Amino acid sequence: MFSNDPVVSVQDASIFQDHNTILSDLNFNIEKGEFVYLVGRTGSGKSSLLKTLYADLLLRLGDIHVAGFGIRGIRPAQVPLLRRKLGIIFQDFQLLNDRSVAENLIFVMKATGWKDSTKMKARMNEVLMNVGLGSIEKKMPHQLSGGEQQRVVIARALINEPMILLADEPTGNLDPEVSQGILKIFQQINKSGTAILMATHSYNLIKKYPARVLKCEDGRVIDSAKEPFELATESSN
């Protein structure tokens, strides 16, 4: 059923790691089809926030809704259903190194309920084409460059047509030119209607491809849409 609700809604939430409060008094929404950067120094809470959004960290205080699921008190049986609505992209790829590209993608499809092998193959080819990779499905991850591996990871995240991609430093291990190529893929995905929340250290990328920014700083999240701020010059890639 179509709904105009935000794909992410965060109200009076606090983020915890063990017994430590990492971020508090969070209030922001991410609308369908929106592109948002998440920035902040190492240890400022970016990864903890993302992990809370995909229910890897427990939400103890406040309310968060992601893709129609309430995160606080979410039952373990609901977590796989939530994650089918999300695409999660990690900096360190997390590909299965003993399996080919095709086997990596099919593994995810089977785990998320795909059964028809013809449809699986068609969808696999489609997502690989979407990220600019042709006939590499038989290759092993170690035979690919870092940029190609990250494109496979993005393809994997797109398999179930997610409402939002949550990307944790997806260009962190890539050189600047390859990083720009990855960001252009994200922009194409975003234009097709998928929301994106992308954690990054690369202020050069943000300046080149501006969008709304959420900044983790001093235990809170500053939203450039409500409280404009200058991006510092601290930058990697």
C-alpha positions, 0 to 999 in steps of 0.5 A, a space after each residue: 500500500 502506498 504511503 507518504 510516511 518518511 522511510 526513516 522517522 527518528 523521534 526523541 531517540 538515544 543511541 547506546 553502545 553497552 551502557 554508554 550513551 553515544 547520541 541523544 535527543 535525536 529527531 529527524 526524518 528521511 523522506 522517500 527518495 531523499 539522499 542524505 550524508 552522515 558525517 562526524 569524526 571517528 567514534 562520533 556515533 555514525 556506525 552506531 546510528 546505522 546499526 540501530 536503524 537496521 536493528 543490530 543495536 537495541 533501541 532503548 529510548 525514543 522511537 524509530 521507524 524504518 521502512 514501516 517497522 518500529 525499531 524499539 521492541 522489534 521482535 527477532 523474527 521481524 528483523 529479517 523482514 525489516 532488512 529485506 526493505 533495506 540495502 546495507 553496504 559496508 566499507 569492508 565489502 563482506 563478500 564471501 571470498 570462497 564463492 563467485 560473484 554469482 554465488 554471493 548474490 544467489 546466497 542473498 536471494 535464497 536467504 531472503 526467500 527467492 525460489 525461482 532460478 530463472 527469476 534469480 538469474 534475471 535479477 542478478 544480471 539486472 543489478 550487475 548491469 545497474 552498477 556498471 558490471 558486465 559479465 563478471 558473475 563467474 569471477 571470484 572476489 579476489 579477482 576484482 579490484 576494490 571498486 569492482 568489489 564495492 559495485 558487487 556489494 551495491 548490486 547485492 544491496 539492490 536485489 530486493 529493491 530496497 526503500 533505502 540504502 544504508 551505506 557505512 563509509 562505502 568509499 573509505 577504502 577506495 581512491 578518489 577517482 573510484 569513489 566518485 564512480 561509486 557516488 555516481 552509481 548511488 546518485 543513479 540509484 537515488 534518481 530511481 526512487 531509493 532513499 540513501 543514507 551514506 556515512 562518509 569522511 570525504 568532505 570533498 565528495 560532499 562539496 562536489 555532490 552536495 545534499 542534506 547532511 546529518 552531522 554527529 557531534 558532541 553526542 547529538 546529530 545536527 541536521 543541515 536542513 534545520 541548522 546550516 553549518 560549514 563543513 570542515 576541511 578535514 577530509 579523506 579521499 
